[in-house]
Amino acid sequence: MSPAGAGLPGRRSKLVLVKELVEAREVARMPSPAPAPQALAFDGTLLWMGSWESQRIYGIALPPFTVAEEANAPGRPVGMVAVGEDLRMVCSEGSDDRRFIRRYVLGHGFTMNERIPCPDDTGSFLAFDGIHLWLSQRYNQRVLEFDSQYRVLAELQADAQILGIVWVGGLLYLSTWHGKGGGCKIGRTSRDAGRIEYVASLPFAAVSLTHEGTRFWTNDPRENSIVAFTLPPAF
């Protein structure tokens, strides 16, 4: 497979603010099995967490919130998502923090011969819409859509740091960070919306996003916790 090119063809979306946001409802919180929880993904059975500090990934049964599978990562896990029988993961590798997309085969391990460079050597979180993989770039404040050869199909431009992304019910949800004054906000968009709307806030920097059918899951790294939340009923 070839890495995504430098060009950015396709759609662009602009962010539209919602002035008053209701705080998302926290419905579960559990201690992380390792310090500095960073990446999250749900494979249909296990909730996977990647630790920035231990450089390992952990498959957590929900419940009883116990680790059912774990493995060393080829770098520091940044973001990941389930794609069929695999996990795709952004890894920070080497002392110079090079960013690559890796593949983990559930029950087997990482395929060490597959390493896709992130565009501009920058990548944070991953989402999968059922057909295409999406990669966010936190400080570039954008999300890129890939085809099967990791070529860029489209770009979604935000106006804040992106801390996590996940596709749910045909919508892309984003955890965004607006600094100490603006805090963490959850936004959403669709392929053809042409904009992102904010739908809720969270009282901490919500790092990574995934969804297990009924709830969103994120990390609260300062508390070394993994948190489930739901959005206000109106959304």
MOGI-V60400 format. One record per pair of residues at least 12 apart in sequence whose C-alpha atoms are under 7 Angstrom apart, sorted by the first residue. I is the first residue (numbers start at 1). J is the second residue. Records with the same first field share a line. If there is no record, write none. Layout:
I = J  J
This chain:
1 = 149
2 = 149  150
3 = 116  117  118  150  151
4 = 119  150  151  152
5 = 119  151  152
6 = 119
8 = 152  154  155
9 = 152  153  154
10 = 153  154  155
11 = 154  155
12 = 154  155  156  157
13 = 156  157  194  195
14 = 157  158  194  195  196
15 = 158  159  195  196  197
16 = 195  196  197
17 = 197  198
18 = 197  198
21 = 199  200  201
22 = 200  201  232
23 = 200  201  202
24 = 200  201  202  229  230  231  232
25 = 229  230  231
26 = 228  229  230
27 = 228  229
28 = 227  228  229
29 = 225  226  227  228
30 = 225  226  227
31 = 224  225  226
32 = 224  225  226
34 = 51  54
35 = 51  53  224
36 = 51  52  53  221  224
37 = 49  50  51  52  219  221  224
38 = 50  51  52  77  78  79  207  208  219
39 = 51  77  78  79  80  208
40 = 79  80  208  209  210
41 = 80  81  82  210
42 = 82  210  211  212
43 = 82
44 = 212
46 = 59  60  61  62
47 = 59  60  61
48 = 60
50 = 77
51 = 77
52 = 76  77
55 = 72  73  75  76  77
56 = 70  71  72  73
57 = 70  71  72  73
58 = 70  71
75 = 91  92  93
76 = 91  92  93
77 = 89  90  91  92
78 = 90  91  92  124  125
79 = 124  125  126  208
80 = 125  126
81 = 126  127  128
83 = 128
85 = 105  106
86 = 103  104  105  106
87 = 103  104  105
88 = 101  102  103  104
89 = 101  102  103
90 = 102  123  124  125
98 = 121
99 = 117  118  121  122  123
100 = 115  116  117  118
101 = 115  116  117  118
102 = 114  115  116
122 = 137
123 = 135  136  137
124 = 136  137  138
125 = 164  165  208
126 = 165
127 = 165  166  167
128 = 167
129 = 167
132 = 145  146  147  148
133 = 145  146
134 = 146
136 = 162
138 = 161  162  163
139 = 161
141 = 157  158  159  160  161  162
142 = 155  156  157  158
143 = 155  156  157
144 = 156
160 = 176  177  178
161 = 176  177  178
162 = 174  175  176  177
163 = 175  176  177  206  207  208
164 = 207  208  209
165 = 208  209
166 = 209  210
170 = 190
171 = 188  189  190
172 = 188  189  190
173 = 186  187  188  189
174 = 186  187  188
175 = 187  206
177 = 205
184 = 201  202  203  204  205  206
185 = 198  200  201  202
186 = 198  199  200  201
187 = 199
200 = 231
204 = 220
205 = 220
206 = 218  219  220
207 = 219  220
215 = 228  229  230
216 = 228  229  230
217 = 229
